[in-house]
Amino acid sequence: MDRIFLRELTTEAIIGIYDWERRVRQTVIIDLEIPCDVRRAAAVDEIEATVNYKKVAKRILEFIARSEFHLVETLAERAALMVLEEFNLDWIRLTLNKPGAIRGSKDVGVMIERNARDLEKARKRGAGAKPQAVAKTRVYVAAGSNVEPTRHLTLVLEELERRFGPLTVSTAYRNRAVGFEGPDFINLVIGFDTAEPVEQVVDELRDVERLCGRTRAAPRWAPRSMDLDILLYGELSCDEPDLTLPRPDLLRRAYMLGPLAEIAPALKHPVSGRAIGALWESFDRAAHPLEPVTIPRSAPRRPPESGQ
């Protein structure tokens, strides 16, 4: 039997029975073996003909990072069943390691094999045996470009939908460059749900910026092929060297606040407590005109959100 394997996928999770283990995230390492007819994929040379192991790796890492089980046995079981179910597999071997769990031992963990019959048995046993539901966070991202903006914004929408799933997308607006002389920007705001931690979302956005030709070494006040900035990550408030949330510019920039009010008017700002729609109503819009423009995209736009 041909197999795809992934070795030493590494993340951190709340795992353990002691009080300190319920407060401190610990390293978890995962190895996977998945059956696959390599001949079929090799014949057509297309990703659709095989197991997309990048998606498998991403999904299992986010699942484990969000989990809070007491036993490695439970975590391994739930993770294996989740992968079987979501990727429609017949069999999986999963090794889950918790380094340093026992004094004097380099490593400790479990190795399990599960198949479609095990998944069906788990379903019959009820909710308690099903994979743990993964909580998701609503994220809002501002996107803007003044270098081939139509092409780059279309690429952004395609990439974010591929990585995060269905998007809520505002109208796109043309507005003047701020802080320097240059071509007009086209800006919009995008909403999506994710189970990824905010640091991983930032990494994904930086990766999409790179696809658009953006380099982080470019001057701050200069033309941009793409700017992707997190405006809100749920109700998270933080002030780190590389990330401040909610984004302070949200309440100062019409091209951020206006599009967000369009798609999420009832959403409450985590700090002010006021609805985004109400904040936009009181904004000096006359001094910051926005000109609607059309950005093509293949996927249908979702309607404005009624509330959060």
Secondary structure as the mmCIF struct_conf table of DSSP 4:
data_model
#
loop_
_struct_conf.conf_type_id
_struct_conf.id
_struct_conf.beg_label_comp_id
_struct_conf.beg_label_asym_id
_struct_conf.beg_label_seq_id
_struct_conf.end_label_comp_id
_struct_conf.end_label_asym_id
_struct_conf.end_label_seq_id
STRN STRN1 ARG A 3 ALA A 13
BEND BEND1 ILE A 17 TYR A 18
TURN_TY1_P TURN_TY1_P1 ASP A 19 ASP A 19
HELX_RH_3T_P HELX_RH_3T_P1 TRP A 20 ARG A 22
TURN_TY1_P TURN_TY1_P2 ARG A 23 ARG A 23
BEND BEND2 VAL A 24 VAL A 24
STRN STRN2 GLN A 26 PRO A 35
HELX_RH_AL_P HELX_RH_AL_P1 VAL A 38 VAL A 44
TURN_TY1_P TURN_TY1_P3 ASP A 45 ASP A 45
HELX_RH_3T_P HELX_RH_3T_P2 ILE A 47 ALA A 49
BEND BEND3 THR A 50 THR A 50
HELX_RH_AL_P HELX_RH_AL_P2 TYR A 53 ARG A 66
BEND BEND4 HIS A 70 HIS A 70
HELX_RH_AL_P HELX_RH_AL_P3 VAL A 72 GLU A 86
TURN_TY1_P TURN_TY1_P4 PHE A 87 ASN A 88
BEND BEND5 ASP A 90 ASP A 90
STRN STRN3 TRP A 91 ASN A 97
TURN_TY1_P TURN_TY1_P5 PRO A 99 GLY A 100
BEND BEND6 ALA A 101 ILE A 102
TURN_TY1_P TURN_TY1_P6 ARG A 103 GLY A 104
BEND BEND7 LYS A 106 LYS A 106
STRN STRN4 GLY A 109 ASN A 115
HELX_RH_AL_P HELX_RH_AL_P4 ALA A 116 ARG A 125
HELX_RH_3T_P HELX_RH_3T_P3 ALA A 127 ALA A 129
BEND BEND8 LYS A 130 LYS A 130
HELX_LH_PP_P HELX_LH_PP_P1 PRO A 131 ALA A 135
STRN STRN5 THR A 137 SER A 145
BEND BEND9 ASN A 146 GLU A 148
HELX_RH_AL_P HELX_RH_AL_P5 PRO A 149 PHE A 164
BEND BEND10 PRO A 166 PRO A 166
STRN STRN6 THR A 168 VAL A 169
HELX_LH_PP_P HELX_LH_PP_P2 SER A 170 THR A 171
STRN STRN7 ALA A 172 ASN A 175
BEND BEND11 VAL A 178 PHE A 180
BEND BEND12 PRO A 183 PRO A 183
HELX_LH_PP_P HELX_LH_PP_P3 ASP A 184 ASP A 184
STRN STRN8 PHE A 185 THR A 194
BEND BEND13 GLU A 196 GLU A 196
HELX_RH_AL_P HELX_RH_AL_P6 VAL A 198 LEU A 211
TURN_TY1_P TURN_TY1_P7 CYS A 212 GLY A 213
TURN_TY1_P TURN_TY1_P8 ARG A 216 ALA A 217
BEND BEND14 ALA A 218 ALA A 218
BEND BEND15 ARG A 220 ALA A 222
BEND BEND16 SER A 225 SER A 225
STRN STRN9 ASP A 227 TYR A 233
TURN_TY1_P TURN_TY1_P9 GLY A 234 GLU A 235
STRN STRN10 CYS A 238 GLU A 240
TURN_TY1_P TURN_TY1_P10 PRO A 241 ASP A 242
STRN STRN11 LEU A 243 LEU A 245
BEND BEND17 PRO A 246 PRO A 246
HELX_RH_3T_P HELX_RH_3T_P4 PRO A 248 LEU A 251
TURN_TY1_P TURN_TY1_P11 ARG A 252 ARG A 252
HELX_RH_AL_P HELX_RH_AL_P7 ALA A 254 ILE A 263
TURN_TY1_P TURN_TY1_P12 PRO A 265 ALA A 266
HELX_LH_PP_P HELX_LH_PP_P4 LEU A 267 LEU A 267
STRN STRN12 LYS A 268 LYS A 268
HELX_LH_PP_P HELX_LH_PP_P5 HIS A 269 HIS A 269
TURN_TY1_P TURN_TY1_P13 PRO A 270 SER A 272
STRN STRN13 ALA A 275 ALA A 275
HELX_RH_AL_P HELX_RH_AL_P8 ILE A 276 GLU A 281
TURN_TY1_P TURN_TY1_P14 SER A 282 SER A 282
BEND BEND18 PHE A 283 PHE A 283
HELX_RH_3T_P HELX_RH_3T_P5 ARG A 285 ALA A 287
BEND BEND19 HIS A 288 HIS A 288
STRN STRN14 GLU A 291 VAL A 293
BEND BEND20 SER A 298 ALA A 299
HELX_LH_PP_P HELX_LH_PP_P6 PRO A 300 GLU A 305
#
